[in-house]
Amino acid sequence: MKYEVIIYWSSADNAFIAEVPELPGCMADGPTKIKALAAIERVAKAWIETATELGRPIPTPRGKLSYA
């Protein structure tokens, strides 16, 4: 996956959260950073597949975001 992924700890969820900012709403969690990263890979793939099926645009990966 060529999209930027942001991973952070959430005390409220008691888990690491992984987000793909370029794919709105694309988030996953896991008990470790590695598991959160593996989960976001699956979720991002599903996000892209669903958007494709619905005929919605898929953002082009921009690389590192300046605000992250």
For each residue, the residues with C-beta under 8 A, 3 or more apart:
1: 5 20 41 44 45
2: 61 63
3: 20 22 23 44 61
4: 20 21 22 61 62 63 64 65 68
5: 1 18 19 20 37 40
6: 18 19 20 21 68
7: 16 17 18 19 33 36 37
8: 16 17
9: 15 16 17
10: 13 14 15 16 17 29
11: 14
12:
13: 10 17 29
14: 10 11
15: 9 10 29 30 31 36
16: 7 8 9 10 29 30 31 32 33 35 36
17: 7 8 9 10 13 27 28 29 36
18: 5 6 7 27 28 29 30 36 37 39 40
19: 5 6 7 26 27 40
20: 1 3 4 5 6 23 26 27 40 44 47
21: 4 6 65 68
22: 3 4 59 61 62 65
23: 3 20 26 44 47 48 59
24:
25: 47
26: 19 20 23 40 43 44 47
27: 17 18 19 20 40 43
28: 17 18 36 39 40 42 43
29: 10 13 15 16 17 18 36 39
30: 15 16 18 33 34 35 36 37 38 39
31: 15 16 35
32: 16 35 36
33: 7 16 30 36 37
34: 30 37 38
35: 16 30 31 32 38 39
36: 7 15 16 17 18 28 29 30 32 33 39 40
37: 5 7 18 30 33 34 40 41
38: 30 34 35 41 42
39: 18 28 29 30 35 36 42 43
40: 5 18 19 20 26 27 28 36 37 43 44
41: 1 37 38 44 45
42: 28 38 39 45 46
43: 26 27 28 39 40 46 47
44: 1 3 20 23 26 40 41 47 48
45: 1 41 42 48 49
46: 42 43 49 50
47: 20 23 25 26 43 44 50 51
48: 23 44 45 51 52 58
49: 45 46 52 53
50: 46 47 53 54
51: 47 48 54 56 57 58
52: 48 49 55 56 58
53: 49 50
54: 50 51
55: 52
56: 51 52
57: 51
58: 48 51 52
59: 22 23 62
60:
61: 2 3 4 22
62: 4 22 59 65
63: 2 4
64: 4 68
65: 4 21 22 62 68
66:
67:
68: 4 6 21 64 65
